[in-house]
Structure formats: C-alpha cells, structure tokens
Amino acid sequence: MFAVVQEADVAAGVTDAEVVAWGIAHEDGHVDLVAVDGRAPLRRRSPERALWW
C-alpha cells in the first residue's frame, strides 16, 4: 500500500504537503488508486505511471 502526496512550496523554505490518493501495488506490477475524496478510481500499469497521474 502507498499514498500519493502532493507537495507545494508555500513560502521561502516552507513546504506543505497533502495526501491526494491511496493505492495498492500488485505482484504483477499494476496499481489500483483512489483519490482521497473517494472519486476517480484508477488502474495503472506501474507505480511510476500512478505518480504521473
């Protein structure tokens, strides 16, 4: 299992972050994701593709 976190610089030297999705990586390499608000369930071929999303 993993979380997708989005970071943003809010001031000089200050970074804020929030979890935007949760996911699970399967043994065959694909991942299933869901946004934190429960919308947009997705299936991607790899964790790298999930990060691109």
Secondary structure, 3 states (H helix, E strand, C coil): CEEEEEEEEEECCEEEEEEEEEEEECCCCCEEEEECCCCCCEEECCHHHHHHC
